[in-house]
Amino acid sequence: MKIKEAVFVMSNTDAEKCPEPKVPEYAFIGRSNVGKSSLINAITGQKKLAKTSSTPGKTQLINHFIINDEWYLCDLPGYGYAQISKTAREKFMPMIRKYIASRENLMNTFVLIDIRHEPQKNDLEFMAWLGEKELAFSIVFTKSDKLGQGKASKNIAIYKRELKKQWEECPPIFISSSETRQGVKDILDYIEDINGYWEDQK
């Protein structure tokens, strides 16, 4: 898939006010400072589509973009960053969960994980919730350029062992870097395949 156009549509805090669910949709979420905005910009080929910041927790709204006039990309607030107030964190998660659980055209949620770190409790809890709700998701390990291949493979293996405590089979896994663009083509190919399924079901 080639990205020809990526256009901002709207931001809001209410799943019921999201754009009309007329095309397939893909959400991106992860702990604050996971590199979500940078990866979205790499995927879309636009340096400033998603706002990046040196201050984690910048994204605090449900942000929709229309890609190639064919599918929605949804940039969700990050979670798990200590410097965001407890009140804000408690507000984000119900908003995020309502959106993910109710959005009928949401085909997949990409859960972003910093490849440099061991499994984090809030990541595992969020993925467990997705599994309990039988909601499709994939894991995207970010910042692969920050680690050597051996250490990266070791960290991914640790994650897989942790996930298999809850699931017989791990969800699809992608390894990415916004700096080198590793994984960008794989993610876009995956989206293109699912878009084909959407068209078949129409």
N, C-alpha and C positions, 0 to 999 in steps of 0.2 A: 504494500500500500504506500502510495506517495501522498503526502499532505500538501494539498494545493492551497488550502485556505483554512484558517482557524480564527473564529470571531467570537468575542465575548458576547454573551446573551444577557445574563442577569446574575445578581447576587441577592440572597435572602436568607432568612432564618426559619422558614416554614416550608416543609416538604409539599404542602398543598398548593404553594404558590410557584412551584417549579414550572419550567416550560411544559407545554403540552407534550405528552409522551408519544409522539408520532414517529420517532426514530429510536434505534437502539442506543443505550447509554452505558457508560463505563465510569466508575468512580475510582478516585485515587485517594488513599488515606494512609496515615502512619503517624508515629510519634513525631512531635515537633523536632525540628533539626535533622530529619531523616533525609533531606534533600528532595522533597516532593516537588516543590516549585521548579527547581532546576531540571528535574527529570521530565516534568510536563513540558517545559520549554524545549528540551532536547527532542522529545517525541514529536512535537508540533513544528519544530524548526523555527521557532520564534523566541528570541532572547528575552522578551519582556511580556509574554502572554500572561504567565502566572507571576505574581509579584514575589520576588525573592528578597530576603532581608537578613542582616546579620543578627537580628533579634528573633529567636525562635518563637513560634506561636503567632506569627503575623496573620495567617489565614484564620478568620473567625466567622466566616459565612459559608453558605453553600453556593459555590461559584460554578456557573454553567457556561460552556463554550460549545459552539457548533463547529464540527470539523467536516470540511469538504461538502457542507450542506447535506451530510449523510448520517452523522451520528453525534451524540453529545458526549463531551468529556466533562466530568464533574470533579472539581477540586474541593475536597472536604477539609474542615479544620483539623489540625493536628491535635494529638492528645499526649498526655503524660509528661508535660514539661513543668517543672516545679515552680518556675517564676510566673506562670499564669495563675491567677487567683483561684482558690478553691471554688468560689462561686461561679467563675467562668467555666472551669472544668465540668462542674456539675450541670451547667447549662448546655455545654457542647454535646455530651454523650446522648442525652435523650433526643436532641435535635438530629444528631447523626443516625441514631438507631431508627428513629421514625422514618427518616428519609430512605434508608436502605431497605427497611422492612416493607414500606408501602409503595415504593417506586416501581410500577408495573413493567416499565421498559428497561429496568436496570439489568443488564445481561451479566455483568461481572464486576466485582469490587477488587481492585488491586491493592493489597495490603503491603505497604513498603516497610522494609526492615533494614536497618543499618548493618551491613555485613561484618562490621568490625566488632560487634558486641554479641555477648551470649544472650540466649533467650530471655526476654523481659516479660515480667508478669502481666503487664497490661496488654501487650501484644498477644500473648497466649490466651488471655481471657477474652479479648475481642474476637479472635479467630474461633474460639470455642463457642461464643454466642452466634457467630455466623453459621457454624456447623449445626448448632441446635435448631436454628431457624431454617435450616436447609437452603441457605442462600449461597449462590455460587461466588467463589473468591479464588484469587491466585496470590502467590507471594512473589514480591519483587525485592530481591536483595540489592540495595543501593551502595554506591561508593566503592565499587569493586576495584577502582584504580588506587585506593588507599591501602590495599593489602596485597601481599604476594599470593600466588595461586595456591600454594600449599596451605597457608593459614586460612584463606578464604574457603577452600574445600573442607577443611577441618571444622570451621564454624558452621557451614551449611549442614554437615553431617550431624553435628550436635543438635541443630534445629530439627532435622528430620527425625532423630531419635525421640526428641521431646514430643513432636507432633504425633508420632505413631503410638504414643501412650493414649491418645484420644481417637485416632482414626486408623483404619486398616490400611488406607492409602493416602499419601500426601497429596495436597492440591498441586496444580501446576506451579512450577517454580521458574523464575527468570532471574538472571544475574545481570545487573546493569551498572552503568556509569554515565552520568551526564557529561563528564569531561571527555571520555573517549567514545561515547555513543554506543558502548557495548550494550547489547540487549534491546536497543531501540527497534531494530528491524524485527526481532522475534516478538516483541510486544505488539507491534503493528500488524504483523502477520496473524497473530492470535486473534486480534480484534477483527481483522478482515474475515477470518474463518467464521467467527460467531455472527458477524453481520450477514454472511451467506445463509446461516441457519435462520436468522430473523426473516430474511426475504422468503425463504422456503415456507415459513409458517404463516405468512400473510395471506 
